[in-house]
C-alpha cells in the first residue's frame, strides 16, 4: 500500500447508493457464511446492501470505498462466539466491534439520522 492512491467516493451515508457491505472473512466456513447472509438479509430489509466474498478483505474494503459505501461489516470467527462483528468506517478507515443486535439502531442513527 506504500504510495498507493486510495480512491473513495465520499457520499453522505443518507445518499450513498450502497449503504452497507457485508463481508464474511472466509467463504469456506459454513457457519460464517450463514451468519453473514442472515445479517445481510436483515439489513437489506431497510438499506441497500452488498454481499462480497471475492478476494482478500483489504481488496473488498477498497472496492466498497470506490463505490462510496460508508460502512462495511466483517463477520469473522469471533462473531460465531460472541455475536459481534467488525464495522469499518469508510472515511476514517477505523474499525469497531459491535453486537449484531446493535447494528440496526447504529445504522438508523448514522444513515437515517434518528435513534430507535
MOPAC internal coordinates of N, CA, C and O (Angstrom, degrees):
PM7 1SCF
backbone

  N    0.0000 0     0.00 0     0.00 0    0    0    0
  C    1.4434 1     0.00 0     0.00 0    1    0    0
  C    1.5244 1   111.37 1     0.00 0    2    1    0
  O    1.2310 1   119.81 1   174.39 1    3    2    1
  N    1.3253 1   117.97 1    -5.61 1    3    2    1
  C    1.4616 1   120.33 1   179.01 1    5    3    2
  C    1.5165 1   109.88 1   -61.70 1    6    5    3
  O    1.2310 1   120.89 1   -57.90 1    7    6    5
  N    1.3321 1   115.91 1   122.10 1    7    6    5
  C    1.4431 1   121.24 1   178.24 1    9    7    6
  C    1.5130 1   114.94 1    77.69 1   10    9    7
  O    1.2310 1   120.11 1   177.00 1   11   10    9
  N    1.3074 1   117.39 1    -3.00 1   11   10    9
  C    1.4583 1   121.07 1  -179.66 1   13   11   10
  C    1.5253 1   109.53 1   -76.78 1   14   13   11
  O    1.2310 1   120.86 1   -43.84 1   15   14   13
  N    1.3209 1   115.96 1   136.16 1   15   14   13
  C    1.4520 1   121.56 1   179.28 1   17   15   14
  C    1.5219 1   108.93 1   -86.02 1   18   17   15
  O    1.2310 1   120.70 1   -48.23 1   19   18   17
  N    1.3214 1   116.27 1   131.77 1   19   18   17
  C    1.4576 1   122.24 1   178.97 1   21   19   18
  C    1.5269 1   108.55 1   -93.76 1   22   21   19
  O    1.2310 1   120.73 1   -59.25 1   23   22   21
  N    1.3286 1   116.22 1   120.75 1   23   22   21
  C    1.4565 1   121.68 1  -179.71 1   25   23   22
  C    1.5251 1   108.12 1   -96.21 1   26   25   23
  O    1.2310 1   121.03 1   -57.64 1   27   26   25
  N    1.3354 1   115.63 1   122.36 1   27   26   25
  C    1.4619 1   120.64 1  -177.09 1   29   27   26
  C    1.5215 1   109.22 1  -137.17 1   30   29   27
  O    1.2310 1   120.75 1   -48.49 1   31   30   29
  N    1.3313 1   116.17 1   131.51 1   31   30   29
  C    1.4543 1   120.45 1   168.34 1   33   31   30
  C    1.5138 1   106.09 1   -92.80 1   34   33   31
  O    1.2310 1   119.89 1   -60.44 1   35   34   33
  N    1.3000 1   117.81 1   119.56 1   35   34   33
  C    1.4637 1   122.48 1  -171.82 1   37   35   34
  C    1.5133 1   114.65 1   -92.47 1   38   37   35
  O    1.2310 1   119.86 1  -131.49 1   39   38   37
  N    1.3244 1   117.88 1    48.51 1   39   38   37
  C    1.4572 1   120.65 1   177.37 1   41   39   38
  C    1.5217 1   111.54 1   -61.95 1   42   41   39
  O    1.2310 1   120.44 1   -36.39 1   43   42   41
  N    1.3232 1   116.77 1   143.61 1   43   42   41
  C    1.4629 1   120.16 1   167.32 1   45   43   42
  C    1.5301 1   105.86 1   -64.13 1   46   45   43
  O    1.2310 1   119.66 1   -37.46 1   47   46   45
  N    1.3326 1   118.26 1   142.54 1   47   46   45
  C    1.4665 1   119.93 1  -178.21 1   49   47   46
  C    1.5337 1   114.60 1   -52.46 1   50   49   47
  O    1.2310 1   119.74 1   147.87 1   51   50   49
  N    1.3269 1   118.09 1   -32.13 1   51   50   49
  C    1.4648 1   120.54 1  -178.08 1   53   51   50
  C    1.5287 1   112.59 1   -67.84 1   54   53   51
  O    1.2310 1   119.81 1   152.99 1   55   54   53
  N    1.3371 1   117.97 1   -27.01 1   55   54   53
  C    1.4617 1   120.39 1  -177.44 1   57   55   54
  C    1.5320 1   113.49 1  -111.91 1   58   57   55
  O    1.2310 1   119.91 1  -179.90 1   59   58   57
  N    1.3102 1   117.78 1     0.10 1   59   58   57
  C    1.4613 1   120.53 1   178.11 1   61   59   58
  C    1.5297 1   109.54 1   -62.05 1   62   61   59
  O    1.2310 1   119.93 1   -45.05 1   63   62   61
  N    1.3337 1   117.73 1   134.95 1   63   62   61
  C    1.4702 1   119.61 1  -179.67 1   65   63   62
  C    1.5221 1   112.68 1   -61.46 1   66   65   63
  O    1.2310 1   120.24 1   141.80 1   67   66   65
  N    1.3231 1   117.15 1   -38.20 1   67   66   65
  C    1.4605 1   122.62 1   175.02 1   69   67   66
  C    1.5220 1   106.30 1  -117.89 1   70   69   67
  O    1.2310 1   120.57 1   -57.34 1   71   70   69
  N    1.3219 1   116.52 1   122.66 1   71   70   69
  C    1.4686 1   120.38 1  -174.89 1   73   71   70
  C    1.5273 1   112.38 1   -84.88 1   74   73   71
  O    1.2310 1   120.73 1   140.37 1   75   74   73
  N    1.3464 1   116.21 1   -39.63 1   75   74   73
  C    1.4653 1   120.95 1  -173.20 1   77   75   74
  C    1.5260 1   108.85 1  -142.25 1   78   77   75
  O    1.2310 1   120.74 1   -43.20 1   79   78   77
  N    1.3334 1   116.20 1   136.80 1   79   78   77
  C    1.4602 1   121.37 1   170.71 1   81   79   78
  C    1.5207 1   107.97 1  -111.38 1   82   81   79
  O    1.2310 1   121.18 1   -40.48 1   83   82   81
  N    1.3182 1   115.35 1   139.52 1   83   82   81
  C    1.4642 1   121.19 1   178.85 1   85   83   82
  C    1.5238 1   107.96 1  -113.15 1   86   85   83
  O    1.2310 1   121.31 1   -53.97 1   87   86   85
  N    1.3310 1   115.09 1   126.03 1   87   86   85
  C    1.4564 1   121.67 1  -177.58 1   89   87   86
  C    1.5293 1   111.04 1  -123.22 1   90   89   87
  O    1.2310 1   119.49 1   -68.07 1   91   90   89
  N    1.3235 1   118.58 1   111.93 1   91   90   89
  C    1.4670 1   118.50 1   167.64 1   93   91   90
  C    1.5316 1   107.45 1   -70.80 1   94   93   91
  O    1.2310 1   120.01 1   -45.27 1   95   94   93
  N    1.3141 1   117.59 1   134.73 1   95   94   93
  C    1.4602 1   120.67 1  -177.82 1   97   95   94
  C    1.5272 1   111.12 1   -59.22 1   98   97   95
  O    1.2310 1   120.74 1   139.06 1   99   98   97
  N    1.3249 1   116.18 1   -40.94 1   99   98   97
  C    1.4692 1   122.00 1   177.45 1  101   99   98
  C    1.5255 1   108.59 1  -132.27 1  102  101   99
  O    1.2310 1   120.71 1   -30.25 1  103  102  101
  N    1.3120 1   116.24 1   149.75 1  103  102  101
  C    1.4605 1   118.86 1  -179.69 1  105  103  102
  C    1.5221 1   113.08 1  -103.01 1  106  105  103
  O    1.2310 1   120.03 1   179.06 1  107  106  105
  N    1.3339 1   117.55 1    -0.94 1  107  106  105
  C    1.4622 1   120.16 1  -179.67 1  109  107  106
  C    1.5325 1   113.09 1   -99.87 1  110  109  107
  O    1.2310 1   120.17 1  -169.64 1  111  110  109
  N    1.3279 1   117.29 1    10.36 1  111  110  109
  C    1.4694 1   122.06 1   177.77 1  113  111  110
  C    1.5317 1   106.98 1  -113.54 1  114  113  111
  O    1.2310 1   120.78 1   -70.51 1  115  114  113
  N    1.3179 1   116.12 1   109.49 1  115  114  113
  C    1.4647 1   122.70 1  -173.50 1  117  115  114
  C    1.5250 1   111.94 1   -55.31 1  118  117  115
  O    1.2310 1   120.16 1   137.76 1  119  118  117
  N    1.3221 1   117.29 1   -42.24 1  119  118  117
  C    1.4633 1   120.89 1  -176.89 1  121  119  118
  C    1.5320 1   112.06 1   -66.01 1  122  121  119
  O    1.2310 1   120.45 1   140.77 1  123  122  121
  N    1.3295 1   116.74 1   -39.23 1  123  122  121
  C    1.4675 1   120.57 1   178.45 1  125  123  122
  C    1.5235 1   109.95 1   -67.62 1  126  125  123
  O    1.2310 1   120.51 1   137.65 1  127  126  125
  N    1.3225 1   116.63 1   -42.35 1  127  126  125
  C    1.4645 1   120.24 1   178.34 1  129  127  126
  C    1.5329 1   110.91 1   -62.91 1  130  129  127
  O    1.2310 1   120.08 1   137.31 1  131  130  129
  N    1.3257 1   117.46 1   -42.69 1  131  130  129
  C    1.4687 1   121.16 1  -178.81 1  133  131  130
  C    1.5302 1   111.13 1   -64.72 1  134  133  131
  O    1.2310 1   120.18 1   135.47 1  135  134  133
  N    1.3226 1   117.27 1   -44.53 1  135  134  133
  C    1.4663 1   120.80 1   179.00 1  137  135  134
  C    1.5329 1   110.12 1   -65.05 1  138  137  135
  O    1.2310 1   120.36 1   138.40 1  139  138  137
  N    1.3167 1   116.92 1   -41.60 1  139  138  137
  C    1.4675 1   121.15 1   178.59 1  141  139  138
  C    1.5229 1   110.77 1   -60.82 1  142  141  139
  O    1.2310 1   120.40 1   134.43 1  143  142  141
  N    1.3178 1   116.84 1   -45.57 1  143  142  141
  C    1.4640 1   121.17 1   179.55 1  145  143  142
  C    1.5260 1   110.78 1   -63.17 1  146  145  143
  O    1.2310 1   120.48 1   140.02 1  147  146  145
  N    1.3276 1   116.68 1   -39.98 1  147  146  145
  C    1.4746 1   120.51 1   178.91 1  149  147  146
  C    1.5307 1   110.67 1   -61.26 1  150  149  147
  O    1.2310 1   120.39 1   133.88 1  151  150  149
  N    1.3302 1   116.86 1   -46.12 1  151  150  149
  C    1.4686 1   121.54 1   178.61 1  153  151  150
  C    1.5234 1   109.79 1   -62.32 1  154  153  151
  O    1.2310 1   120.60 1   133.16 1  155  154  153
  N    1.3165 1   116.45 1   -46.84 1  155  154  153
  C    1.4693 1   121.57 1   179.53 1  157  155  154
  C    1.5297 1   110.93 1   -58.35 1  158  157  155
  O    1.2310 1   120.05 1   132.17 1  159  158  157
  N    1.3044 1   117.51 1   -47.83 1  159  158  157
  C    1.4692 1   121.15 1  -177.99 1  161  159  158
  C    1.5256 1   111.74 1   -65.27 1  162  161  159
  O    1.2310 1   119.75 1   142.98 1  163  162  161
  N    1.3220 1   118.08 1   -37.02 1  163  162  161
  C    1.4653 1   120.98 1   177.45 1  165  163  162
  C    1.5288 1   111.17 1   -67.21 1  166  165  163
  O    1.2310 1   120.25 1   133.29 1  167  166  165
  N    1.3287 1   117.13 1   -46.71 1  167  166  165
  C    1.4633 1   120.25 1  -179.06 1  169  167  166
  C    1.5242 1   111.67 1   -67.61 1  170  169  167
  O    1.2310 1   120.75 1   147.83 1  171  170  169
  N    1.3159 1   116.17 1   -32.17 1  171  170  169
  C    1.4537 1   121.06 1  -178.22 1  173  171  170
  C    1.5371 1   112.20 1   -66.25 1  174  173  171
  O    1.2310 1   120.38 1   161.60 1  175  174  173
  N    1.3160 1   116.88 1   -18.40 1  175  174  173
  C    1.4605 1   120.08 1   176.34 1  177  175  174
  C    1.5285 1   111.21 1   -64.13 1  178  177  175
  O    1.2310 1   120.27 1   153.89 1  179  178  177
  N    1.3263 1   117.10 1   -26.11 1  179  178  177
  C    1.4696 1   121.17 1  -177.94 1  181  179  178
  C    1.5301 1   113.46 1  -118.15 1  182  181  179
  O    1.2310 1   120.12 1   147.41 1  183  182  181
  N    1.3205 1   117.38 1   -32.59 1  183  182  181
  C    1.4646 1   121.54 1  -172.21 1  185  183  182
  C    1.5299 1   111.38 1  -123.53 1  186  185  183
  O    1.2310 1   121.40 1   -26.15 1  187  186  185
  N    1.3303 1   114.93 1   153.85 1  187  186  185
  C    1.4561 1   120.01 1   171.85 1  189  187  186
  C    1.5233 1   107.18 1   -76.18 1  190  189  187
  O    1.2310 1   121.07 1   -59.69 1  191  190  189
  N    1.3208 1   115.56 1   120.31 1  191  190  189
  C    1.4605 1   121.18 1  -174.53 1  193  191  190
  C    1.5208 1   110.81 1  -124.98 1  194  193  191
  O    1.2310 1   121.78 1   -17.18 1  195  194  193
  N    1.3146 1   114.20 1   162.82 1  195  194  193
  C    1.4542 1   122.46 1   176.12 1  197  195  194
  C    1.5203 1   107.51 1  -126.13 1  198  197  195
  O    1.2310 1   120.85 1   -32.51 1  199  198  197
  N    1.3240 1   115.98 1   147.49 1  199  198  197
  C    1.4580 1   122.38 1   177.40 1  201  199  198
  C    1.5225 1   106.33 1  -126.09 1  202  201  199
  O    1.2310 1   120.24 1   -59.80 1  203  202  201
  N    1.3325 1   117.14 1   120.20 1  203  202  201
  C    1.4617 1   120.67 1  -173.30 1  205  203  202
  C    1.5241 1   110.29 1  -133.40 1  206  205  203
  O    1.2310 1   121.01 1   -52.56 1  207  206  205
  N    1.3284 1   115.68 1   127.44 1  207  206  205
  C    1.4622 1   121.26 1   177.40 1  209  207  206
  C    1.5245 1   111.76 1  -120.39 1  210  209  207
  O    1.2310 1   120.41 1  -175.18 1  211  210  209
  N    1.3257 1   116.82 1     4.82 1  211  210  209
  C    1.4533 1   121.47 1  -170.38 1  213  211  210
  C    1.5300 1   112.44 1   -92.33 1  214  213  211
  O    1.2310 1   120.59 1   -61.00 1  215  214  213
  N    1.3194 1   116.48 1   119.00 1  215  214  213
  C    1.4613 1   121.47 1   174.40 1  217  215  214
  C    1.5200 1   113.70 1    87.23 1  218  217  215
  O    1.2310 1   121.70 1     0.71 1  219  218  217
  N    1.3137 1   114.36 1  -179.29 1  219  218  217
  C    1.4688 1   121.69 1   179.91 1  221  219  218
  C    1.5256 1   109.61 1   -68.02 1  222  221  219
  O    1.2310 1   121.05 1   -25.35 1  223  222  221
  N    1.3166 1   115.60 1   154.65 1  223  222  221
  C    1.4668 1   121.22 1  -176.44 1  225  223  222
  C    1.5326 1   111.52 1   -59.32 1  226  225  223
  O    1.2310 1   119.74 1   142.33 1  227  226  225
  N    1.3173 1   118.11 1   -37.67 1  227  226  225
  C    1.4679 1   121.19 1   178.33 1  229  227  226
  C    1.5187 1   112.06 1   -62.25 1  230  229  227
  O    1.2310 1   120.35 1   140.15 1  231  230  229
  N    1.3096 1   116.94 1   -39.85 1  231  230  229
  C    1.4748 1   120.85 1   177.72 1  233  231  230
  C    1.5251 1   110.58 1   -66.37 1  234  233  231
  O    1.2310 1   120.64 1   142.05 1  235  234  233
  N    1.3254 1   116.38 1   -37.95 1  235  234  233
  C    1.4675 1   119.70 1   178.32 1  237  235  234
  C    1.5298 1   110.29 1   -65.07 1  238  237  235
  O    1.2310 1   120.57 1   138.93 1  239  238  237
  N    1.3291 1   116.52 1   -41.07 1  239  238  237
  C    1.4659 1   120.11 1   176.36 1  241  239  238
  C    1.5287 1   110.20 1   -59.53 1  242  241  239
  O    1.2310 1   120.38 1   134.78 1  243  242  241
  N    1.3269 1   116.89 1   -45.22 1  243  242  241
  C    1.4647 1   120.36 1  -178.76 1  245  243  242
  C    1.5329 1   111.59 1   -63.58 1  246  245  243
  O    1.2310 1   120.22 1   139.84 1  247  246  245
  N    1.3267 1   117.18 1   -40.16 1  247  246  245
  C    1.4695 1   119.39 1   177.94 1  249  247  246
  C    1.5249 1   110.71 1   -63.49 1  250  249  247
  O    1.2310 1   120.67 1   138.70 1  251  250  249
  N    1.3300 1   116.32 1   -41.30 1  251  250  249
  C    1.4704 1   120.35 1   178.67 1  253  251  250
  C    1.5296 1   110.29 1   -64.72 1  254  253  251
  O    1.2310 1   120.06 1   138.66 1  255  254  253
  N    1.3302 1   117.48 1   -41.34 1  255  254  253
  C    1.4723 1   121.66 1   177.32 1  257  255  254
  C    1.5299 1   110.73 1   -59.46 1  258  257  255
  O    1.2310 1   120.75 1   138.33 1  259  258  257
  N    1.3206 1   116.18 1   -41.67 1  259  258  257
  C    1.4643 1   121.22 1  -176.18 1  261  259  258
  C    1.5278 1   112.63 1   -64.36 1  262  261  259
  O    1.2310 1   120.17 1   150.85 1  263  262  261
  N    1.3296 1   117.28 1   -29.15 1  263  262  261
  C    1.4696 1   119.22 1   179.29 1  265  263  262
  C    1.5279 1   111.82 1   -98.99 1  266  265  263
  O    1.2310 1   120.37 1  -176.65 1  267  266  265
  N    1.3321 1   116.90 1     3.35 1  267  266  265
  C    1.4583 1   120.99 1   173.50 1  269  267  266
  C    1.5124 1   116.15 1    87.38 1  270  269  267
  O    1.2310 1   119.73 1  -163.88 1  271  270  269
  N    1.3250 1   118.11 1    16.12 1  271  270  269
  C    1.4678 1   121.30 1   179.59 1  273  271  270
  C    1.5267 1   109.42 1   -68.20 1  274  273  271
  O    1.2310 1   119.64 1   -61.43 1  275  274  273
  N    1.3514 1   118.29 1   118.57 1  275  274  273
  C    1.4653 1   119.74 1  -174.32 1  277  275  274
  C    1.5268 1   115.22 1   -74.72 1  278  277  275
  O    1.2310 1   120.07 1   155.71 1  279  278  277
  N    1.3546 1   117.46 1   -24.29 1  279  278  277
  C    1.4682 1   119.95 1  -175.64 1  281  279  278
  C    1.5232 1   110.68 1  -136.69 1  282  281  279
  O    1.2310 1   121.29 1   -41.35 1  283  282  281
  N    1.3233 1   115.13 1   138.65 1  283  282  281
  C    1.4610 1   121.35 1   173.73 1  285  283  282
  C    1.5238 1   108.64 1  -123.86 1  286  285  283
  O    1.2310 1   121.16 1   -40.83 1  287  286  285
  N    1.3102 1   115.39 1   139.17 1  287  286  285
  C    1.4620 1   121.88 1   177.35 1  289  287  286
  C    1.5154 1   107.98 1  -112.68 1  290  289  287
  O    1.2310 1   120.33 1   -52.90 1  291  290  289
  N    1.3266 1   116.98 1   127.10 1  291  290  289
  C    1.4568 1   121.50 1   175.04 1  293  291  290
  C    1.5220 1   108.85 1  -110.20 1  294  293  291
  O    1.2310 1   121.39 1   -54.22 1  295  294  293
  N    1.3226 1   114.94 1   125.78 1  295  294  293
  C    1.4647 1   122.16 1   177.39 1  297  295  294
  C    1.5226 1   106.62 1  -101.98 1  298  297  295
  O    1.2310 1   120.69 1   -57.10 1  299  298  297
  N    1.3442 1   116.28 1   122.90 1  299  298  297
  C    1.4592 1   120.84 1  -174.85 1  301  299  298
  C    1.5279 1   111.06 1  -127.69 1  302  301  299
  O    1.2310 1   120.69 1     8.56 1  303  302  301
  N    1.3082 1   116.28 1  -171.44 1  303  302  301
  C    1.4626 1   121.20 1  -177.97 1  305  303  302
  C    1.5224 1   111.83 1   -62.65 1  306  305  303
  O    1.2310 1   120.29 1   143.01 1  307  306  305
  N    1.3362 1   117.05 1   -36.99 1  307  306  305
  C    1.4641 1   121.00 1   177.54 1  309  307  306
  C    1.5285 1   111.54 1   -62.60 1  310  309  307
  O    1.2310 1   120.81 1   147.57 1  311  310  309
  N    1.3146 1   116.06 1   -32.43 1  311  310  309
  C    1.4729 1   121.01 1  -178.64 1  313  311  310
  C    1.5268 1   111.00 1   -58.09 1  314  313  311
  O    1.2310 1   120.63 1   145.83 1  315  314  313
  N    1.3124 1   116.40 1   -34.17 1  315  314  313
  C    1.4584 1   120.90 1  -179.65 1  317  315  314
  C    1.5229 1   111.32 1   -68.45 1  318  317  315
  O    1.2310 1   120.54 1   152.09 1  319  318  317
  N    1.3299 1   116.56 1   -27.91 1  319  318  317
  C    1.4612 1   121.47 1  -177.50 1  321  319  318
  C    1.5205 1   112.66 1   -90.20 1  322  321  319
  O    1.2310 1   120.28 1   139.75 1  323  322  321
  N    1.3496 1   117.08 1   -40.25 1  323  322  321
  C    1.4640 1   118.69 1  -170.96 1  325  323  322
  C    1.5354 1   114.83 1  -117.80 1  326  325  323
  O    1.2310 1   120.33 1  -173.69 1  327  326  325
  N    1.3512 1   116.98 1     6.31 1  327  326  325
  C    1.4780 1   120.86 1   179.06 1  329  327  326
  C    1.5280 1   111.77 1    55.68 1  330  329  327
  O    1.2310 1   120.78 1  -144.85 1  331  330  329
  N    1.3402 1   116.12 1    35.15 1  331  330  329
  C    1.4647 1   122.36 1   176.07 1  333  331  330
  C    1.5126 1   109.03 1  -120.92 1  334  333  331
  O    1.2310 1   120.85 1   -23.95 1  335  334  333
  N    1.3248 1   115.99 1   156.05 1  335  334  333
  C    1.4576 1   122.04 1   177.26 1  337  335  334
  C    1.5258 1   108.33 1  -132.60 1  338  337  335
  O    1.2310 1   120.81 1   -12.58 1  339  338  337
  N    1.3115 1   116.05 1   167.42 1  339  338  337
  C    1.4529 1   121.10 1   174.90 1  341  339  338
  C    1.5233 1   108.22 1   -97.71 1  342  341  339
  O    1.2310 1   120.55 1   -53.42 1  343  342  341
  N    1.3239 1   116.56 1   126.58 1  343  342  341
  C    1.4586 1   121.97 1   176.06 1  345  343  342
  C    1.5183 1   107.23 1  -107.26 1  346  345  343
  O    1.2310 1   121.05 1   -54.51 1  347  346  345
  N    1.3259 1   115.59 1   125.49 1  347  346  345
  C    1.4706 1   122.00 1   179.41 1  349  347  346
  C    1.5257 1   109.13 1  -107.90 1  350  349  347
  O    1.2310 1   121.15 1   -45.06 1  351  350  349
  N    1.3185 1   115.40 1   134.94 1  351  350  349
  C    1.4548 1   122.61 1  -179.90 1  353  351  350
  C    1.5278 1   109.03 1   -97.01 1  354  353  351
  O    1.2310 1   120.17 1   -55.71 1  355  354  353
  N    1.3130 1   117.29 1   124.29 1  355  354  353
  C    1.4617 1   122.44 1  -176.73 1  357  355  354
  C    1.5239 1   112.82 1   -56.38 1  358  357  355
  O    1.2310 1   120.15 1   129.49 1  359  358  357
  N    1.3212 1   117.32 1   -50.51 1  359  358  357
  C    1.4637 1   120.52 1  -170.30 1  361  359  358
  C    1.5237 1   113.36 1   -68.54 1  362  361  359
  O    1.2310 1   119.98 1   139.70 1  363  362  361
  N    1.3119 1   117.65 1   -40.30 1  363  362  361
  C    1.4647 1   120.58 1  -177.87 1  365  363  362
  C    1.5262 1   112.83 1   -99.75 1  366  365  363
  O    1.2310 1   120.52 1   165.47 1  367  366  365
  N    1.3236 1   116.61 1   -14.53 1  367  366  365
  C    1.4638 1   123.93 1  -175.12 1  369  367  366
  C    1.5319 1   112.22 1    62.21 1  370  369  367
  O    1.2310 1   120.10 1  -166.02 1  371  370  369
  N    1.3366 1   117.41 1    13.98 1  371  370  369
  C    1.4593 1   120.19 1   176.51 1  373  371  370
  C    1.5233 1   108.51 1   -77.83 1  374  373  371
  O    1.2310 1   121.84 1   -21.65 1  375  374  373
  N    1.3166 1   114.08 1   158.35 1  375  374  373
  C    1.4585 1   120.82 1  -179.46 1  377  375  374
  C    1.5135 1   109.41 1  -130.79 1  378  377  375
  O    1.2310 1   121.44 1   -32.89 1  379  378  377
  N    1.3339 1   114.85 1   147.11 1  379  378  377
  C    1.4555 1   120.05 1   176.90 1  381  379  378
  C    1.5164 1   109.26 1  -142.50 1  382  381  379
  O    1.2310 1   121.14 1   -32.09 1  383  382  381
  N    1.3303 1   115.42 1   147.91 1  383  382  381
  C    1.4686 1   120.36 1   175.18 1  385  383  382
  C    1.5157 1   107.65 1   -86.01 1  386  385  383
  O    1.2310 1   121.35 1   -39.55 1  387  386  385
  N    1.3273 1   115.02 1   140.45 1  387  386  385
  C    1.4573 1   120.82 1  -177.48 1  389  387  386
  C    1.5289 1   109.00 1  -146.30 1  390  389  387
  O    1.2310 1   120.95 1   -37.99 1  391  390  389
  N    1.3193 1   115.80 1   142.01 1  391  390  389
  C    1.4565 1   120.65 1   175.05 1  393  391  390
  C    1.5289 1   109.29 1   -64.92 1  394  393  391
  O    1.2310 1   120.37 1   -36.96 1  395  394  393
  N    1.3065 1   116.91 1   143.04 1  395  394  393
  C    1.4620 1   121.25 1   178.26 1  397  395  394
  C    1.5212 1   110.21 1   -58.65 1  398  397  395
  O    1.2310 1   120.36 1   143.16 1  399  398  397
  N    1.3075 1   116.91 1   -36.84 1  399  398  397
  C    1.4682 1   120.94 1   179.87 1  401  399  398
  C    1.5289 1   112.80 1   -65.63 1  402  401  399
  O    1.2310 1   119.54 1   163.13 1  403  402  401
  N    1.3293 1   118.49 1   -16.87 1  403  402  401
  C    1.4620 1   122.58 1   179.78 1  405  403  402
  C    1.5325 1   113.19 1   -92.84 1  406  405  403
  O    1.2310 1   119.86 1   174.33 1  407  406  405
  N    1.3223 1   117.87 1    -5.67 1  407  406  405
  C    1.4590 1   120.55 1  -174.49 1  409  407  406
  C    1.5278 1   112.64 1   -63.77 1  410  409  407
  O    1.2310 1   119.97 1   130.59 1  411  410  409
  N    1.3363 1   117.65 1   -49.41 1  411  410  409
  C    1.4666 1   119.59 1  -178.25 1  413  411  410
  C    1.5222 1   112.07 1   -60.41 1  414  413  411
  O    1.2310 1   118.92 1   130.11 1  415  414  413
  N    1.3345 1   119.67 1   -49.89 1  415  414  413
  C    1.4770 1   118.32 1   177.36 1  417  415  414
  C    1.5318 1   112.82 1   -60.25 1  418  417  415
  O    1.2310 1   120.18 1   141.43 1  419  418  417
  N    1.3335 1   117.27 1   -38.57 1  419  418  417
  C    1.4629 1   120.98 1   179.02 1  421  419  418
  C    1.5198 1   111.02 1   -62.61 1  422  421  419
  O    1.2310 1   120.06 1   128.92 1  423  422  421
  N    1.3324 1   117.50 1   -51.08 1  423  422  421
  C    1.4626 1   120.57 1  -178.63 1  425  423  422
  C    1.5230 1   111.49 1   -68.13 1  426  425  423
  O    1.2310 1   120.15 1   147.51 1  427  426  425
  N    1.3051 1   117.31 1   -32.49 1  427  426  425
  C    1.4490 1   120.46 1   176.54 1  429  427  426
  C    1.5287 1   110.37 1   -59.67 1  430  429  427
  O    1.2310 1   121.09 1   136.97 1  431  430  429
  N    1.3146 1   115.52 1   -43.03 1  431  430  429
  C    1.4810 1   120.58 1   178.83 1  433  431  430
  C    1.5258 1   110.98 1   -70.04 1  434  433  431
  O    1.2310 1   120.51 1   132.44 1  435  434  433
  N    1.3277 1   116.63 1   -47.56 1  435  434  433
  C    1.4690 1   121.42 1  -173.65 1  437  435  434
  C    1.5290 1   113.06 1   -73.20 1  438  437  435
  O    1.2310 1   120.07 1   144.96 1  439  438  437
  N    1.3245 1   117.47 1   -35.04 1  439  438  437
  C    1.4562 1   120.82 1  -175.63 1  441  439  438
  C    1.5232 1   111.36 1   -97.87 1  442  441  439
  O    1.2310 1   120.65 1   131.60 1  443  442  441
  N    1.3262 1   116.37 1   -48.40 1  443  442  441
  C    1.4628 1   121.04 1  -174.78 1  445  443  442
  C    1.5207 1   113.13 1   -89.89 1  446  445  443
  O    1.2310 1   120.49 1   159.78 1  447  446  445
  N    1.3418 1   116.67 1   -20.22 1  447  446  445
  C    1.4539 1   120.47 1   178.03 1  449  447  446
  C    1.5093 1   115.21 1    84.96 1  450  449  447
  O    1.2310 1   120.40 1  -164.36 1  451  450  449
  N    1.3244 1   116.85 1    15.64 1  451  450  449
  C    1.4668 1   117.49 1   175.12 1  453  451  450
  C    1.5130 1   110.60 1  -139.37 1  454  453  451
  O    1.2310 1   121.52 1   -19.72 1  455  454  453
  N    1.3281 1   114.70 1   160.28 1  455  454  453
  C    1.4607 1   122.07 1  -176.88 1  457  455  454
  C    1.5115 1   108.52 1  -104.08 1  458  457  455
  O    1.2310 1   120.65 1   -43.20 1  459  458  457
  N    1.3063 1   116.36 1   136.80 1  459  458  457
  C    1.4674 1   121.95 1   177.50 1  461  459  458
  C    1.4901 1   110.56 1   -69.20 1  462  461  459
  O    1.2310 1   120.10 1   180.00 1  463  462  461

